[in-house]
Amino acid sequence: MKLVATLILVLTLSACAAFPGSQSVRDGETQSAVRAKLGAPAVERKLASGDMAWYYVTGPSSFFTYRVVFGSGGSVTDYSQVLTRKNFMALPQGATPSAVLDALGPPMERMTFQRTNTEVWTYRWLEGTFEMLANVVFDTRNGELSDVFLLRDPVFGDAVSPV
């Protein structure tokens, strides 16, 4: 019985060590050091700047996506949780899907609406203690961002957004 309890404790602690958090990665760390700490990223993207970005999504419908940016020398230049109101509101109208992926990483869900010529990418995120959704809307006729809607996730409560 002690062996089973010890094994569960070890597995739990090792899983926590691989879960990205706000202090998991430091500027200047190498790709191999980050991979050793956090494992393989969910997505790797070459940014328009030429830097490499790794995205660590904390679940299929998670509230957090951590982006690690590696400069030309291969070391960390930026590490942050990208699913924030500031980042959603900074998306410029007319942005391409590629630019949105660079900024936010992969969405939780993608839906296409042929009658309205739109594609909607949904991200789940937290605003303080409020569970939120961000719907990033693209016009499928030109492939550009047309709107961003932020709302309270109805799964977790009323649909009124905090101000």
PyMOL commands that set and color helices and strands:
alter all, ss='L'
color gray80, all
select helices_A, chain A and resi 2-18+31-38+85-89+97-104+114-116
alter helices_A, ss='H'
color red, helices_A
select strands_A, chain A and resi 43-46+52-57+65-70+76-81+109-113+118-127+130-139+144-152
alter strands_A, ss='S'
color yellow, strands_A
deselect
rebuild
show_as cartoon
